[in-house]
Every structure is written in C-alpha cells, then in structure tokens.
C-alpha cells in the first residue's frame, strides 16, 4: 500500500514533511466509515495473508514435527528445522509478491505496520484496521489448521505452533526477538530504498525468515509478530512469555524505523511506500 499522508502525526514523529499520497491528499483524511468503504479489500488481504502463512506453518510443522508423522522419523531434527524455515521463507515470499500482497503491501504483522506508521507511510486509520485484520486472520488460520489437522496439531510437540521462550530464558528470548525484528525491518527499509535492489526486498525478507527459523527459533520460537503469537497461544491456552512477543518485535521494528529515519535524509529516499516491495506508480 503506497503511503498515505499521515499529516500532523508524521510531523509529531519528526518527519520533515508528509509525502504525497498516490490517491490524493484527501485519502489521509478519510473517516473510519470512509476507510471501511474504500479500503476494505486491503484489510481483508492482510487477514488472508497472515491466515495463509499460519496455515502453511501449521501444516509443514505438523508433517515434520509430530512424532507419528512419516517424515519425523526419517529426517534429522536440524534438517527438519531447516525445511520448516525454507517453507516459511518461501511462503512469505509468495505472499509478498502475489497480486493481493502487492496491493496491501503484505505487512502480515502489526509490528511492521507500526514501523511504517512511525515513518508516516500509512494513516492511523489504515494502520488500526490493518492490525485488527492481522489478528483476526492469524487466529482464523490457526483455527482452520486445527480443524484440518486435529490432535497432531494440538498435542505436543507441535502445540498449535505456539512461540515460547527457549531454555536460555525469557531475557534471552526478548533480546533475540528484538534483534531479529530490528534486522528484518531495517533490511526491508534499506533494500527497498535502492533503485537497483528495491524489487528484491521481499526476497531478502523471505531469506531472513528462513535463516531465523533455523538459527534463532531455539531461543524464542521465532515470532517477530504479536498477531502470529496470539493466534497460537489463544486456542491452546499457551500463554508462557506472550508479553515478549507483543513488546520485543514492536521495539525492534520501531528502532529500525528510527535508525532509517535518522540515517537516510528525506531527499535520498527512493519512495515513501508502506509496501514490503515498492511498486512504482
């Protein structure tokens, strides 16, 4: 979704000036009712995208990690983790570059939406509805997965693919979540700001997700996403460390947005789009 002028909000956050909206400056002043009437497809796409991501994660994890699954006994644990990472990274890339993903921007994550909001790239009204849609879509994705996969999905060790802190403890999990969130958002912002590499920002995001699953998930479960973590915690009643996944990713991506804003002068910014992959108008 190309940037909507955030007006006074962006100015209050320190932006030098509000960037023009592709649909006109009036789009930033839409009321809640007007936004719902004109922007509902983008909101539904955000729900659909995270729902599909959760469904993919649920199916792949159950097929590989449920002890009764055929693949579980023939593939080593580290290779199973690598396959899950590859599947999740590939799913993210497919969603980001899909026609629908290109339309909404494929945030799929309240932390991403909040980071774009602090940069003045999305209106407050749009951001609120994006985040609501992401929470609903993620939960529906887990519920559909539960209906399709049954007990193997709900029982340990799959456990609704819930994200919980690893054996190193909650402090390490918090720092790990904040760190990987910062790196992901900063990579998206920096890559998409280069004319040559901008089309590949979605691929960079997918590669990072795949690597995070393999290397970082033992520390925190690899969430970076409050909606994703709540979607798994709620049906299973698995609330351990849930606060980490609401605070650390938002902190990390907010820091990434602040670093980008500080180090990248307004005049050198290729675009002011709230899309993972910027589509020139």
N, C-alpha and C positions, 0 to 999 in steps of 0.2 A: 504494500500500500504506500503510494507516494505520500510525502509529508504533508500533513495538514497544519496550517499556520497555528501555532499554539499561543500567539499573541502575548498577552501580559504574563502568562505562565512561563513561557520561554525566557522572556526578559528577566523575570524574577530569578531564574536559574542561572543568569549570567550570559545568555546568548547575545551576540552583538546585535542581531536583528532577526526578525522572523522570515524564514524562507518562503517564497511564493508557493501556493498550492496549485497543483496541476488542474484542479477543478474550480479554481477561483477562490478568492479570499473569503467569500461568504461561507465556504464549506466549513471553516473553523468555527463559525458562529451558529452551527446547527443546534437546535434544541434536542432534547432527548427524543422527543416524538419524531422530529425530522430525521434524526440519525437512524432510528429504527426503521423508518420508512424507506430511506435511501441506501443505507449501508448494511442492511440485514444479510445480504449474501456474503459479505466479508466476515461477519460474525459467525455465520453458520460454517464457513470454510475453516475458521480457526478451530471450532469444535470438532469438525470432521477430521482435520489433520491430526490433532492430538489423539483423537479416538482411534484412528487407524494406526498411529505409532504405538499406542498401548496394546492394541490387538496384535500387531506384529511382534512386539516384545513378549507378550504373553504366550503366543503360540511357539515361538522359537525357544524360549526359556523352558517351557514345559516339555517340549520334544527332546531337549538336551539334558535337562537337569532332573526331571522326575525319575526316581530310581527304577521304576517299572518300564520306562521308555526304552525302545530297542537301541537307540543311539547312545544312551547313557553308559552302557556297559562296554562299548567298543571304542569310545573316544576318551582320551585322557582329559582330566579336569581343565588343564590350561588350554588345551585345544578347544574344548567346549566353550570356554570363556572367549577365546579369540573368535570363534564362529558367531557367538552372540553379538560381540562387538561389530563384526563385519555386517551382520544382518541389521543391526540398529543404525549403523552409519549409512548403509545403503538405503534403508527405509527413509531416513531423514533426507537424504539427497533426492530420492524420488519424489517426496512430498514437496520439497522446496522448489524443484524445477517443474513440477506439474502445473498445468494451466491454472488450476484453482490456487495452488500455492503461490504462484506468481501474482495472482490477483490480490490476495490478502496480505502477502508478504511472508507468510509461513512462519509466524513467530512461534506458535505452539507452546509458549512458555510465558507466564506472567513476568518473569524476571527480564526477559528480552523486551517485552512491551514497555515495562517501566524504564528500562535503559533508553529506549527510543523516546519515551515521554520526557525524560530529563534533558534530552537534546533538542526538544521542541519539534520533533519529527512526526508526531502524532497528537491529535487533540485529546483532551482529557476525556471527553465523552466516548470517543472511539476506544481509548485505552481501557476504560472501565468495561465496556461491552466485550472487547477482545478478551480480557481476563476472565470475565464471567463465562464466556463461551469456552475458554480453555479448560476451566474447572469442570464444567458440565461435560464436555467432550471426553476428557480424560476418564472421568468416572464411568460414563457410558461405555467406553472402550473396555474397561476392566469388567464391568458387569456382563457385557456381551461375551467376553473371553471366558468368564466363569460359567455362563450358560453353555458355551460350546465345549469347554474342556473338562468341566466338572471337578471332581475331587483331586485329580492330579495337579490341577492349577491351584486349588485352595490349600492343599496339605503341604507341610514342609517336605523338601527344602524350597519348593517354588514359592509357596505362601503369598499368593497374589502378586508376585514380583515386587514385594514391599522393599523399600530402601531403609536400611537400618545401619547405624554405625558399626564399623568393624571391630575387631579385637583390640585395636590400638586405642579405642575410647572415643568419647564424644568430642573432646577437644581437637583431636587429630581429624576427625570427620568434618568438623566445622571448618577448619583451616583448609582441608582438601577441597571441600565443596566451594568455598570462596575462591580458592586459587584457580580451579579448573573453570569456574564460571567467568572469572576475570579474563583468563586467557582466551576463552571461546569468544566472548563479546568483543574483546579488543581485536582479535584476529578478523572477525566479521567486519568491523568498522574500518580497519586499516586496509584489508584486501579490497573491499568494495570501494575504497576511496582512490584506487589506482585504475586509470583508464584501461590499461592492458590486462590487469588481473581481476577486475571487478566481476566479469562473468563467472569466475571460478570461486566466488566466496561461499557458495553453497557446498561445493566440493570440499573446501577447507573445513567447513563446519562438520560435514559428514566424516571426514578423516579424523578430526579431533574426537568426535563422539566414539568412533570405533576404538581409538587408542585409549581413551578414558575408560571404556568398559574393561579393557584388558589390564591396564596398569593401575587404575585408580579405584575401581569398584571394590576391591578388598578393604579399602579404607572407609568408604562411606556408602557403598551401594551405587554410586554414580547417578545422582539425580539431576542437579542444576535446575530443578523445576518444581516449584511448590505444587502446581496442579497435578503433575505426574505422581508425586509422593503421596498427596492426599488421596488420589484416585485408588491407590493400592492399600493405603492404611485404613480407609473407611470400611470397605466390605469385610476385611479380615480382622478389624479391631486391633491392628498392629500400630500402636502409637509411639513406640520407642524412638526417641530423638526427633520426632516430627518437627519440632521447632527449628532444628538445624536447617531443614530443607525449605523452610519459609524465610529464614533470615540470611543464611550464608550465600545462596545464589543471588539474592537481590543485592546484597552488599557487594559481592564480586562484580556483578554486571554494572552496578552504579559506579563503582570505582573505574571500571573500564571506560564508561562513558565520560567520566570526569577527566581521565588521562587523555583520551582522544580529544576532548574539547580544549584542554589546556595546550596540547602539543600541536594541534592542527588548526592553523589560522582559518578563519571563515573563508577567505578568498581562495584558499587552496583546496577547498572541499569540492570533490567532483560532483556531488549531489547532496540532497537533503531528504533522502528517501527513507522510509521506515520499512524497507524490504530487506530480507536477507540477501537476495540477489536483485540489485537495482536494474530496472527496465527503463531505458531512456524513453522519454515521451516524444 
